[in-house]
């Protein structure tokens, strides 16, 4: 695994641990699951937090978790 991927993983797990107040292993597991299922996670979050009466202003094909395709 590359150093950039590991640093993203650790940064995300620290943020999850701090915000959700869970232990280190659980937050690391959650961050790993988010990174492995990035495309599904982004699609789910956009659908969940979008307004139901008008379409999204962003195309689902252009979304990535970290902005790098």
Secondary structure per residue as TSV (DSSP state, phi and psi in degrees):
chain	resnum	aa	ss	phi	psi
A	1	X	-	360.0	139.4
A	2	X	-	-75.7	158.2
A	3	X	H	-64.9	-35.9
A	4	X	H	-64.6	-40.9
A	5	X	H	-66.4	-40.9
A	6	X	H	-65.0	-39.8
A	7	X	H	-67.7	-37.3
A	8	X	H	-62.1	-44.0
A	9	X	H	-61.3	-46.9
A	10	X	H	-66.2	-42.3
A	11	X	H	-62.0	-43.4
A	12	X	H	-66.2	-40.4
A	13	X	H	-68.4	-36.0
A	14	X	H	-64.2	-40.2
A	15	X	H	-65.5	-42.2
A	16	X	H	-62.9	-43.8
A	17	X	H	-62.5	-41.2
A	18	X	H	-69.7	-43.4
A	19	X	H	-78.5	-37.3
A	20	X	H	-94.7	-8.8
A	21	X	T	54.7	51.1
A	22	X	-	-117.0	172.4
A	23	X	-	-75.7	170.8
A	24	X	H	-65.0	-42.4
A	25	X	H	-68.9	-38.0
A	26	X	H	-67.5	-41.0
A	27	X	H	-68.5	-36.2
A	28	X	H	-66.8	-39.4
A	29	X	H	-63.6	-42.1
A	30	X	H	-65.2	-43.0
A	31	X	H	-64.3	-39.5
A	32	X	H	-63.4	-41.9
A	33	X	H	-64.9	-39.3
A	34	X	H	-64.3	-44.7
A	35	X	H	-66.4	-37.7
A	36	X	H	-71.9	-28.8
A	37	X	T	-114.7	42.7
A	38	X	H	-57.2	-46.7
A	39	X	H	-65.0	-41.5
A	40	X	H	-68.8	-39.2
A	41	X	H	-62.9	-46.7
A	42	X	H	-63.8	-45.7
A	43	X	H	-59.0	-44.1
A	44	X	H	-63.0	-44.7
A	45	X	H	-66.5	-39.5
A	46	X	H	-65.1	-44.1
A	47	X	H	-65.1	-37.6
A	48	X	H	-70.7	-40.5
A	49	X	T	-101.6	15.6
A	50	X	S	-92.8	153.2
A	51	X	-	-76.3	144.2
A	52	X	S	-85.6	-14.2
A	53	X	S	-96.1	-10.2
A	54	X	S	-144.1	152.3
A	55	X	-	-71.0	163.5
A	56	X	-	-67.3	151.1
A	57	X	S	-85.1	-12.3
A	58	X	S	-112.1	146.9
A	59	X	-	-83.3	139.8
A	60	X	G	-63.9	-26.8
A	61	X	G	-71.0	-22.2
A	62	X	G	-91.2	-1.4
A	63	X	-	-87.6	135.6
A	64	X	-	-137.4	160.7
A	65	X	S	-69.6	-41.0
A	66	X	S	-116.4	9.3
A	67	X	S	82.5	3.0
A	68	X	-	-117.6	121.9
A	69	X	-	-83.3	360.0
